[in-house]
Amino acid sequence: MFGLWLVWMAGAVGPPPASVRCEVEVVGMPVSAISHHRIMVGTSQQPLRRRMTLDIQGEREFVRVVGLRYRGGQWLAADDCAAADPLPLEVEPLPARLVFPCPPEGLTVTCPKCTSEVAGRAFLPEHFPTIEMDSFSVEVELLFRAPGFYRRRQRVSLHPGPNQVRVQLQPH
């Protein structure tokens, strides 16, 4: 009886799906950021390269780019892989997140010309919202204020993902 069940299971499961090689090219990320990201195909992952060949199992498989600064994901279909060489793999920058290590007590941060959610509002450093990015870098001007210190304006170049901003204010 157990032998018949094994034969039935082998027939029901069938052979594993065929693998298709798919040439992809990363679009939307500067070359300098690629080495800091990985690509996941199914449950396996490997270092990301600008152009690479992936093995797609079955008719289609979801591919993800993961890292601190960029993200991306799309379904790759075996038919698409055969039709395009290379197939574009689009990624987009993560929002810029500002981190203020060791800020003066009572510090507030204002970004007068940032996006509408942030523009002109004062935030405590730990509550400063993320800033949407549409390129590799954006320059903003931040205004720092803290009790007992002179206020200070500082230009900062932001990149996708985490950005450390050191704040040094002069006491009154």
Secondary structure, DSSP 4 states (H G I P E B T S, - for coil): -HHHHHHHHHHHH-SPPPEEEEEEEEESS-HHHHTTEEEEETTEEEE--SEEEEEEESSEEEEEEEESSEEEEEEEEHHHHHH-SSEEEE-EEPPEEEE-SSPPTT-EEEBTTS-TTTBT-EE-GGGPPPB--SSS-EEEEEEEE-TTB--EEEEEEE-SEEEE------B-
